[in-house]
Amino acid sequence: MTDRIEHMVVGELMTRWPDAVPVFIRHRMACPGCVMAPFITVREAAHEYGLDPEGLAGELAQAIGQVDL
């Protein structure tokens, strides 16, 4: 499932699962409120912040309760 999260658009992820927002905030990412959120994937955002995309996706999966995507 983390592979699917990595390729999701950040804005869509935060809209569908608001519980994901604190994960971005915890990593000091500007994704909540960023104008690029509707266009950038979780993987791309992780790379921009020097984070491991798989690790970030795993944290997001936990935050959203590992719902079936």
Backbone torsions as a table, in degrees:
resi	resn	phi	psi	omega
1	MET	NA	-31.7	-178.5
2	THR	-62.3	-30.1	177.8
3	ASP	-62.6	-39.7	178.8
4	ARG	-67.0	-39.8	179.8
5	ILE	-64.9	-41.6	179.8
6	GLU	-55.1	-33.5	-176.0
7	HIS	-96.4	4.4	176.8
8	MET	-80.2	150.8	175.4
9	VAL	-76.5	132.2	-175.3
10	VAL	-54.7	-46.7	-178.5
11	GLY	-60.5	-41.8	179.1
12	GLU	-65.9	-42.2	179.7
13	LEU	-59.9	-47.3	-178.7
14	MET	-67.6	-32.1	178.8
15	THR	-71.7	-45.3	-178.4
16	ARG	-72.8	-35.1	-177.0
17	TRP	-132.8	84.1	-179.3
18	PRO	-57.7	-21.5	178.0
19	ASP	-65.9	-10.8	177.5
20	ALA	-78.5	-22.9	-175.3
21	VAL	-56.1	-46.9	-179.8
22	PRO	-59.0	-26.4	177.8
23	VAL	-64.6	-45.0	178.6
24	PHE	-64.4	-41.5	-179.9
25	ILE	-64.7	-42.6	-179.8
26	ARG	-58.4	-32.9	179.2
27	HIS	-90.4	9.9	179.9
28	ARG	56.7	38.8	177.1
29	MET	-94.1	142.0	-178.1
30	ALA	-87.1	13.7	-175.5
31	CYS	-54.6	-46.0	175.9
32	PRO	-65.7	116.8	-179.6
33	GLY	92.5	-4.1	-179.2
34	CYS	-78.0	140.3	179.8
35	VAL	-69.4	-17.6	179.6
36	MET	-87.5	-12.2	-176.1
37	ALA	-52.8	-36.5	179.7
38	PRO	-74.0	-4.2	-172.9
39	PHE	-122.8	-15.4	-172.0
40	ILE	-108.1	140.7	178.8
41	THR	-83.2	164.8	177.2
42	VAL	-59.4	-41.8	179.0
43	ARG	-60.2	-46.5	-179.7
44	GLU	-64.2	-41.8	179.2
45	ALA	-63.7	-42.3	178.4
46	ALA	-59.1	-44.9	179.2
47	HIS	-62.0	-40.6	179.7
48	GLU	-61.0	-31.0	-178.7
49	TYR	-100.9	7.8	177.9
50	GLY	69.4	28.3	-179.7
51	LEU	-103.5	157.2	175.2
52	ASP	-75.3	118.3	-178.0
53	PRO	-59.1	-39.1	179.9
54	GLU	-67.4	-39.1	178.4
55	GLY	-65.3	-43.8	178.5
56	LEU	-63.8	-43.6	179.2
57	ALA	-61.9	-37.7	177.6
58	GLY	-63.6	-42.8	177.7
59	GLU	-64.3	-40.7	178.6
60	LEU	-65.1	-39.9	178.6
61	ALA	-60.9	-42.0	177.7
62	GLN	-64.4	-42.5	-176.7
63	ALA	-65.2	-34.9	-177.6
64	ILE	-93.1	7.6	175.9
65	GLY	76.3	22.6	178.2
66	GLN	48.3	47.5	178.2
67	VAL	-66.2	156.3	179.6
68	ASP	-73.4	117.1	-179.5
69	LEU	-87.0	NA	NA
